[in-house]
Amino acid sequence: MVNWVQVVREHFVARLATNAGLRQHVVAVDDEAGTGTVLSFWLPEHKIIARSGATAADQREKHTTSRHAVVLLHGFAGDGLMTWGFQVGALAGCGYDVYVPDLVHFGGSTSQSPDRSVAFQARCLAAALRKLGVGEGCTVVGFSYGGFVAFEMAAAHQALVGSVVVSGADVAYTSAMNDAMLERFGAGTLAELLLPESVARLRSLFSDAMYKKLWFPERLLSDFLKVMYANRQERKEMLEKLVMMDKQESAPVFQQNILMLWGEDDDFFPIENAKMLKEKLGEKAMLRSISKAGHLAQLERPCVYNHCLKEFLATISPEP
């Protein structure tokens, strides 16, 4: 039976990426433990080294002439391309090198490592980006879970990450935040909320995440569950690892410029939380809100989201 979500992904969303000059590519991440970590990317076609073999000098020349790199990190209810399909063309069209990875245990990215931490995701991404020749000072854009990974990358890989854009996330996800979120949505655990097992729960999740309460056919939601919710055990462990004990520590001191790009009606990470986070981050952080948008601002109001994102990029990168 045809899976319509798979059809949309392969014949519409993927075409948005290919029309923007991106191609799919996999990167094996080297590590001492030999965990066989492989990350799947959509990245600029000109960045894929020809199989005929370029010399090291050729590769270095390519790297030094690179345009500003923008890395887009997805959240929990989808993969890279399904999350950022409306952004790739807008950014590539402005001359940026756009990289859209699938995080480990999402899409085409796999690993045998038992590590489920945000730090592990950040290490793998940093290693893969360096292997792809991404130079210093790239911009990492993170949505929801990807936002936590973006902050971790900024803290741990300061030379690689020159600026950060975050939507619907925080520097750390504390048990107090978790308790408040579960109470808001009437869920017992994060996995119950973010890893729905039925059409009814998925419908409720989308309703909670969006400003406009759209109706989706049951067949489409059923197909979405089949395509987007593989590796449930690994993802459940990732959610458990995400929750940290409450700490009275201040936020890390980031050297990078940070744009917090928020849906005004985000019920998962309310705008009030974003304002408090901005105060903790200090003068390096800027908060911009998008009206009539919830947690999925980049999908609900892509034109506004893209405009804000491009304005920020223009301030921190040279003209592509």
C-alpha positions as CSV (number, residue, x, y, z in Angstrom):
1,M,0.0,0.0,0.0
2,V,1.3,3.5,-0.9
3,N,2.5,5.5,2.1
4,W,1.5,9.1,1.2
5,V,3.9,10.7,3.7
6,Q,6.8,8.8,2.0
7,V,5.5,10.0,-1.4
8,V,5.3,13.6,-0.2
9,R,8.8,13.4,1.2
10,E,10.4,11.8,-1.8
11,H,8.5,13.6,-4.6
12,F,7.8,17.0,-3.1
13,V,10.0,17.8,-0.2
14,A,13.1,16.2,-1.7
15,R,12.5,18.1,-4.9
16,L,12.6,21.3,-2.9
17,A,16.1,20.3,-1.8
18,T,17.3,19.1,-5.2
19,N,16.0,22.3,-6.9
20,A,18.1,24.2,-4.3
21,G,21.2,22.4,-5.4
22,L,21.3,19.9,-2.5
23,R,22.1,16.2,-2.8
24,Q,21.9,13.4,-0.3
25,H,25.2,12.1,1.1
26,V,26.3,9.9,4.0
27,V,29.3,10.5,6.3
28,A,30.9,7.9,8.4
29,V,32.1,9.4,11.7
30,D,35.4,8.1,13.0
31,D,35.6,7.3,16.7
32,E,37.9,5.3,18.9
33,A,35.0,3.0,20.2
34,G,34.3,1.9,16.6
35,T,30.5,2.4,17.0
36,G,29.9,2.6,13.3
37,T,28.1,6.0,13.4
38,V,26.9,7.2,10.0
39,L,25.2,10.5,9.5
40,S,22.9,11.2,6.5
41,F,23.0,14.7,5.1
42,W,21.5,16.9,2.4
43,L,24.3,19.2,1.4
44,P,25.4,21.4,-1.5
45,E,26.1,19.2,-4.6
46,H,29.4,21.0,-5.2
47,K,30.6,19.9,-1.7
48,I,30.4,16.2,-2.5
49,I,33.8,15.2,-3.5
50,A,33.8,13.6,-7.0
51,R,34.4,9.8,-7.0
52,S,37.0,10.4,-9.6
53,G,39.1,11.8,-6.7
54,A,40.1,15.3,-5.9
55,T,43.6,16.0,-4.6
56,A,44.1,17.3,-1.0
57,A,45.1,20.6,-2.5
58,D,41.9,20.7,-4.6
59,Q,39.9,20.0,-1.5
60,R,41.6,22.7,0.5
61,E,41.0,25.2,-2.2
62,K,37.3,24.3,-2.3
63,H,37.2,24.7,1.5
64,T,38.9,28.1,1.5
65,T,36.5,29.4,-1.2
66,S,33.4,28.1,0.7
67,R,30.4,30.3,1.2
68,H,29.0,30.7,4.6
69,A,27.7,27.4,5.9
70,V,24.3,27.1,7.6
71,V,23.5,23.8,9.4
72,L,19.8,23.1,10.1
73,L,19.0,20.7,13.0
74,H,15.6,19.1,13.3
75,G,13.4,18.3,16.2
76,F,11.8,15.0,17.5
77,A,8.7,14.7,15.2
78,G,10.5,14.3,11.8
79,D,13.8,14.2,10.1
80,G,16.0,17.0,8.7
81,L,14.3,17.4,5.3
82,M,10.7,17.2,6.6
83,T,11.5,19.9,9.2
84,W,13.4,22.3,7.0
85,G,12.0,21.8,3.5
86,F,10.7,25.4,3.3
87,Q,14.0,26.9,4.4
88,V,16.6,25.2,2.1
89,G,15.6,27.0,-1.1
90,A,15.4,30.4,0.6
91,L,18.9,30.0,2.1
92,A,20.6,28.4,-0.9
93,G,19.0,31.0,-3.1
94,C,20.8,33.7,-1.1
95,G,24.2,32.0,-1.7
96,Y,24.6,30.1,1.6
97,D,25.9,26.5,1.7
98,V,23.1,24.7,3.4
99,Y,23.6,21.4,5.4
100,V,20.6,19.4,6.6
101,P,21.6,16.4,8.6
102,D,19.5,13.7,10.2
103,L,20.4,13.4,13.9
104,V,21.5,10.0,15.1
105,H,18.5,7.5,15.2
106,F,16.5,9.7,12.8
107,G,16.1,9.4,9.0
108,G,19.2,7.7,7.5
109,S,21.6,8.3,10.5
110,T,22.6,5.3,12.6
111,S,25.0,4.3,15.3
112,Q,25.7,1.3,17.5
113,S,26.8,3.5,20.4
114,P,24.8,3.3,23.6
115,D,25.3,7.0,24.2
116,R,22.0,8.9,24.0
117,S,23.1,12.3,25.1
118,V,22.9,15.6,23.4
119,A,26.7,15.8,23.8
120,F,27.0,12.7,21.6
121,Q,24.8,14.2,18.9
122,A,26.9,17.4,19.0
123,R,30.2,15.4,18.8
124,C,29.0,13.4,15.8
125,L,27.7,16.4,14.0
126,A,30.9,18.4,14.6
127,A,33.1,15.5,13.4
128,A,30.9,15.0,10.3
129,L,30.9,18.7,9.4
130,R,34.7,18.9,9.7
131,K,35.0,15.8,7.5
132,L,32.8,17.5,4.9
133,G,35.2,20.5,4.9
134,V,33.0,22.9,6.8
135,G,35.3,25.6,8.1
136,E,35.2,27.8,11.2
137,G,32.4,30.1,11.9
138,C,29.3,28.3,10.5
139,T,25.8,29.1,11.7
140,V,23.9,26.3,13.4
141,V,20.1,26.6,13.4
142,G,18.3,24.3,15.8
143,F,14.6,23.6,16.3
144,S,13.3,22.0,19.5
145,Y,15.6,19.0,20.3
146,G,17.9,20.3,17.6
147,G,18.1,23.5,19.5
148,F,19.6,21.7,22.5
149,V,22.1,20.2,20.2
150,A,22.9,23.6,18.7
151,F,23.6,25.1,22.1
152,E,25.8,22.1,23.0
153,M,27.8,22.5,19.7
154,A,28.3,26.2,20.4
155,A,29.6,25.5,23.9
156,A,31.8,22.5,22.9
157,H,33.0,23.5,19.4
158,Q,33.5,27.3,19.6
159,A,35.7,27.5,16.6
160,L,33.4,25.6,14.3
161,V,30.2,27.3,15.4
162,G,30.3,31.1,14.8
163,S,26.6,31.9,15.5
164,V,23.5,30.1,16.7
165,V,19.8,30.3,15.9
166,V,17.4,28.5,18.2
167,S,13.6,28.0,18.0
168,G,11.6,26.3,20.8
169,A,14.5,25.1,23.0
170,D,16.7,26.0,25.9
171,V,20.3,25.6,26.9
172,A,19.3,22.8,29.3
173,Y,16.0,20.9,29.9
174,T,15.5,20.7,33.6
175,S,13.2,18.5,35.6
176,A,11.2,21.6,36.5
177,M,10.7,22.4,32.8
178,N,9.8,18.8,32.2
179,D,7.2,18.7,35.0
180,A,5.6,21.9,33.8
181,M,5.4,20.7,30.2
182,L,3.9,17.4,31.1
183,E,1.3,19.1,33.3
184,R,0.3,21.5,30.5
185,F,-0.3,18.6,28.1
186,G,-1.6,16.1,30.6
187,A,1.1,13.5,29.8
188,G,2.9,11.1,32.1
189,T,6.2,11.1,30.4
190,L,8.0,12.9,27.6
191,A,7.9,9.7,25.5
192,E,4.2,9.5,25.9
193,L,4.0,13.1,24.6
194,L,6.6,13.1,21.8
195,L,6.5,9.5,20.7
196,P,2.8,8.9,20.0
197,E,1.8,5.4,19.2
198,S,-1.7,6.1,17.9
199,V,-3.3,8.4,15.3
200,A,-5.3,10.1,18.1
201,R,-2.1,10.9,20.1
202,L,-0.3,12.1,16.9
203,R,-3.3,14.3,16.0
204,S,-3.2,15.8,19.5
205,L,0.6,16.4,19.3
206,F,0.2,18.3,16.0
207,S,-2.7,20.3,17.5
208,D,-0.6,21.3,20.5
209,A,2.4,22.2,18.3
210,M,0.5,24.5,15.9
211,Y,-1.2,27.9,16.2
212,K,-3.8,26.9,13.6
213,K,-5.7,23.8,14.4
214,L,-5.5,22.0,11.0
215,W,-7.4,18.8,10.3
216,F,-5.3,15.9,8.9
217,P,-6.8,12.8,7.4
218,E,-6.5,9.7,9.5
219,R,-4.6,7.9,6.7
220,L,-2.0,10.7,6.5
221,L,-1.4,10.6,10.2
222,S,-1.1,6.8,10.1
223,D,1.4,7.0,7.3
224,F,3.4,9.6,9.3
225,L,3.6,7.3,12.3
226,K,5.0,4.5,10.1
227,V,7.6,6.7,8.3
228,M,8.8,9.1,11.1
229,Y,8.7,7.1,14.3
230,A,11.3,4.4,13.8
231,N,13.9,3.6,16.5
232,R,11.5,4.2,19.3
233,Q,13.6,2.6,22.0
234,E,16.6,4.7,21.2
235,R,14.6,7.9,21.0
236,K,12.9,7.1,24.3
237,E,16.3,6.8,25.9
238,M,17.3,10.1,24.3
239,L,14.4,11.8,25.9
240,E,15.2,10.3,29.3
241,K,18.8,11.5,28.9
242,L,17.6,15.0,27.9
243,V,16.1,15.8,31.3
244,M,18.6,17.2,33.8
245,M,18.3,17.7,37.5
246,D,17.5,21.4,38.4
247,K,20.7,23.4,38.8
248,Q,21.2,26.9,40.2
249,E,23.9,27.5,37.7
250,S,23.9,30.4,35.3
251,A,23.7,29.7,31.6
252,P,27.0,29.1,29.8
253,V,28.8,32.2,28.5
254,F,28.6,31.9,24.8
255,Q,31.0,33.8,22.6
256,Q,28.6,33.5,19.6
257,N,25.8,35.8,18.5
258,I,22.5,34.1,19.2
259,L,19.1,34.6,17.5
260,M,16.2,33.2,19.4
261,L,13.4,32.9,16.8
262,W,10.1,32.0,18.5
263,G,6.5,31.4,17.7
264,E,4.5,33.7,20.0
265,D,2.0,30.9,20.7
266,D,4.6,28.2,21.4
267,D,3.0,26.0,24.1
268,F,6.0,23.7,24.4
269,F,8.5,26.4,25.2
270,P,6.4,29.5,25.9
271,I,7.6,32.9,24.8
272,E,7.9,33.9,28.5
273,N,10.5,31.2,28.9
274,A,12.3,32.6,25.9
275,K,12.4,36.0,27.4
276,M,13.9,34.6,30.6
277,L,16.5,32.7,28.6
278,K,17.5,35.8,26.7
279,E,18.2,37.6,30.0
280,K,20.4,34.7,31.1
281,L,22.3,34.7,27.8
282,G,23.0,38.4,27.9
283,E,23.7,40.9,25.2
284,K,24.9,38.4,22.7
285,A,21.3,37.1,22.4
286,M,18.5,38.6,20.4
287,L,14.8,37.5,20.6
288,R,12.4,37.8,17.7
289,S,8.9,36.5,17.9
290,I,6.6,35.4,15.1
291,S,2.9,36.1,15.5
292,K,0.3,33.5,14.7
293,A,2.8,30.7,15.1
294,G,3.2,27.9,17.6
295,H,6.1,25.5,18.2
296,L,6.3,24.8,14.4
297,A,7.0,28.4,13.4
298,Q,9.3,27.4,10.5
299,L,6.5,25.3,9.0
300,E,3.5,27.5,9.9
301,R,5.0,30.8,8.7
302,P,8.0,30.0,6.6
303,C,8.2,33.3,4.8
304,V,8.4,35.3,8.0
305,Y,10.7,32.8,9.6
306,N,13.0,32.9,6.5
307,H,13.0,36.7,6.5
308,C,14.1,36.9,10.1
309,L,16.7,34.2,9.6
310,K,18.2,35.8,6.5
311,E,18.3,39.2,8.2
312,F,20.3,37.7,11.1
313,L,22.7,35.9,8.7
314,A,23.3,39.1,6.9
315,T,24.6,40.7,10.1
316,I,27.1,37.9,10.9
317,S,28.4,36.7,7.6
318,P,29.9,38.4,4.6
319,E,27.8,38.7,1.4
320,P,27.7,35.2,-0.2
